[in-house]
Amino acid sequence: MNSIAGLITLATAPQRQPITVRRLTAAEPATLRRIAELGLTPGVAIQILNRSSTAVIVSTRSSRVAIGLPLASSVLVAVGEVQR
């Protein structure tokens, strides 16, 4: 499991637990924009609904989004935290 200062990647986070996006690690501006367009910005509370070998499906801001594992690996999250 990849971790930085207690954070793990969205690609490795557990399903059906409260998760808060904490940091985006993508180097390319276009990748950062794409992650933000999906609603995955720091401070946002999400939950993984399902996982496959190629993607995770998350619930965020009252919508569901499928995110490929390479992109999900650029999103660092804290498990068990929920921002209100």
C-alpha distance (Angstrom), angle and dihedral (degrees) to the residues before:
residue distance angle dihedral
M1 . . .
N2 3.80 . .
S3 3.79 114.2 .
I4 3.78 138.9 172.5
A5 3.80 117.9 -171.6
G6 3.81 92.8 -22.5
L7 3.80 94.6 -43.6
I8 3.80 124.8 119.4
T9 3.78 131.6 -162.2
L10 3.76 120.8 -95.4
A11 3.81 86.7 -122.6
T12 3.82 90.6 64.2
A13 3.83 100.7 33.8
P14 3.81 119.2 117.4
Q15 3.79 122.4 -101.2
R16 3.80 125.0 -110.5
Q17 3.79 96.4 16.6
P18 3.80 128.2 112.9
I19 3.79 110.3 -96.4
T20 3.78 131.5 -178.9
V21 3.79 122.7 -154.1
R22 3.81 107.6 -125.2
R23 3.81 109.2 167.6
L24 3.81 142.4 5.1
T25 3.79 115.4 -141.5
A26 3.81 103.5 -177.0
A27 3.79 113.1 126.0
E28 3.80 98.0 -155.4
P29 3.83 116.6 82.4
A30 3.82 90.7 -142.6
T31 3.80 90.5 55.9
L32 3.80 91.7 48.9
R33 3.81 89.7 50.1
R34 3.80 91.3 50.3
I35 3.80 92.0 51.0
A36 3.82 90.3 49.6
E37 3.83 90.9 48.1
L38 3.80 87.9 57.0
G39 3.81 88.5 56.8
L40 3.80 96.1 -109.3
T41 3.78 101.8 133.5
P42 3.82 127.1 144.5
G43 3.80 112.1 -76.7
V44 3.80 96.2 25.8
A45 3.81 117.0 130.8
I46 3.81 113.8 -134.4
Q47 3.78 140.4 164.6
I48 3.80 130.0 -150.2
L49 3.78 107.9 -124.8
N50 3.79 99.1 179.5
R51 3.78 140.8 -4.5
S52 3.79 132.8 -155.0
S53 3.78 132.7 177.8
T54 3.81 89.9 -89.7
A55 3.83 108.0 29.2
V56 3.79 149.1 15.5
I57 3.79 124.3 -134.1
V58 3.78 113.2 -144.8
S59 3.76 135.5 -174.3
T60 3.78 111.8 -134.3
R61 3.78 133.6 160.3
S62 3.83 91.5 -7.9
S63 3.81 94.4 -53.4
R64 3.79 137.1 90.8
V65 3.78 122.1 -122.8
A66 3.82 131.8 -174.8
I67 3.80 113.2 -143.3
G68 3.79 125.0 -171.4
L69 3.80 114.7 -122.5
P70 3.83 94.4 -115.6
L71 3.82 89.8 56.3
A72 3.82 92.1 41.5
S73 3.81 88.3 55.1
S74 3.83 88.1 64.8
V75 3.82 92.9 59.3
L76 3.82 117.0 82.6
V77 3.78 116.0 -158.2
A78 3.80 141.3 -176.9
V79 3.81 114.9 -133.5
G80 3.78 120.0 -138.5
E81 3.80 95.7 18.6
V82 3.75 121.6 114.3
Q83 3.80 123.2 -175.0
R84 3.79 115.9 -148.6
